[in-house]
Amino acid sequence: MENNVRCEMSQSESLIMDYLWKNDGGKGFSEIMEYLNGELHKNWKKQTINTFIRHLIDKGLIAVDTSQKSRRYSAALTTAQYARGKANKILADYYDGSVEVFLSALTGGKQPSKKMVDELSEMMKGE
């Protein structure tokens, strides 16, 4: 994942991302607007939707294809990549980037359960 990607978004921005994640191949502005206002009944103006899309582009979450007659928008990251980036941001922002500090907070300072240790061990083998 690139360093300039910001894995954070507003609830409104997440509606657009969810739509793009569910629909591969990119979507035009009118398709996004129809989804938001038609299916989700948001009744947002073009300028509002355009602002949300611009924010997502600036965060590196949406890629824009300008090779066709009209712009096509698609997710620049998979949901798994976004989740990993968000988890890393939380780890950095709240736990000084330390998995140990995070696990201590998660377990309330107690020893992690055998199940948690086993799960972590299995995850580490996969890397």
Summary of the structure (lengths in Angstrom):
residues: 127
radius of gyration: 18.7
end to end distance: 16.6
largest distance: 59.1
contacts: 304
relative contact order: 0.14
helix: 58%
strand: 7%
